[in-house]
Amino acid sequence: MKKIEAIIRKSKYSDVKEALHSVGVNFFSYWDATGRGNEKEGHVYRGVTYSTSSIQRRFLSIVVNDDFEEVTIKAILEAGATGEVGDGKIFVSEITDCYRIRTGEKGGETL
């Protein structure tokens, strides 16, 4: 099993959610997040520079069986990209086990 954590633009959340549903990923957790990135520049509007390093983000936490790893990542990459600095990051880590609290089941079938 893999844990896929994605930090995406809040404005792209609906697109990413739909993309995940279309590939069969129907359960994930998410929350709003704010952070700082590597961007050094701001955007200029009517002669005033605005910082864009604190763009509102949404943090997704998704656990999938190994065979869903690539399609999940591809869905996030395609739906979450704008081509601009600050589109986000995806982190993948190994999950050693999973339990369903209600039944006590163990392993990948609990997903």
Secondary structure, DSSP 4 states (H G I P E B T S, - for coil): -EEEEEEEEGGGHHHHHHHHHHTT----EEEEE----S---EEEETTEEEE-TT--EEEEEEEE-GGGHHHHHHHHHHHH--SSTT-EEEEEEE----B-TTT--BSGGG-
